[in-house]
Amino acid sequence: MAIRLFDTYLSEEDGEAYGFRTFHVYVCASILTFFSKQLKELEFQDMVLFIQHLPTSSWTDKEVSSILSQAFVYQSLFKGSPSHLK
């Protein structure tokens, strides 16, 4: 599972709007979206603790694929935005 994630990171091209750093932002956004229901129900301090210890230990390839797919969608939608990652 982790190998798939890092393989995807490493396959991203380097460049102004591409690469590991940029794609990582989209992966993080996808993870926050995935857990949005739980996060909305928490107080700030509990939310920080939740994010520090995400319940991903039981994830399979299905969840990782879902996160990566959503990250690619975010990248295709927002990489050309005027304020992209500034």
Secondary structure as the mmCIF struct_conf table of DSSP 4:
data_model
#
loop_
_struct_conf.conf_type_id
_struct_conf.id
_struct_conf.beg_label_comp_id
_struct_conf.beg_label_asym_id
_struct_conf.beg_label_seq_id
_struct_conf.end_label_comp_id
_struct_conf.end_label_asym_id
_struct_conf.end_label_seq_id
HELX_RH_AL_P HELX_RH_AL_P1 ALA A 2 SER A 11
BEND BEND1 GLU A 12 GLU A 12
HELX_LH_PP_P HELX_LH_PP_P1 GLU A 13 ASP A 14
BEND BEND2 GLY A 15 ALA A 17
BEND BEND3 GLY A 19 GLY A 19
HELX_RH_AL_P HELX_RH_AL_P2 PHE A 20 PHE A 34
TURN_TY1_P TURN_TY1_P1 PHE A 35 PHE A 35
HELX_RH_AL_P HELX_RH_AL_P3 SER A 36 LYS A 40
TURN_TY1_P TURN_TY1_P2 GLU A 41 GLU A 41
BEND BEND4 LEU A 42 LEU A 42
HELX_RH_AL_P HELX_RH_AL_P4 PHE A 44 GLN A 52
TURN_TY1_P TURN_TY1_P3 HIS A 53 HIS A 53
BEND BEND5 PRO A 55 PRO A 55
TURN_TY1_P TURN_TY1_P4 SER A 57 SER A 58
HELX_RH_AL_P HELX_RH_AL_P5 ASP A 61 PHE A 78
TURN_TY1_P TURN_TY1_P5 LYS A 79 GLY A 80
TURN_TY1_P TURN_TY1_P6 PRO A 82 LEU A 85
#
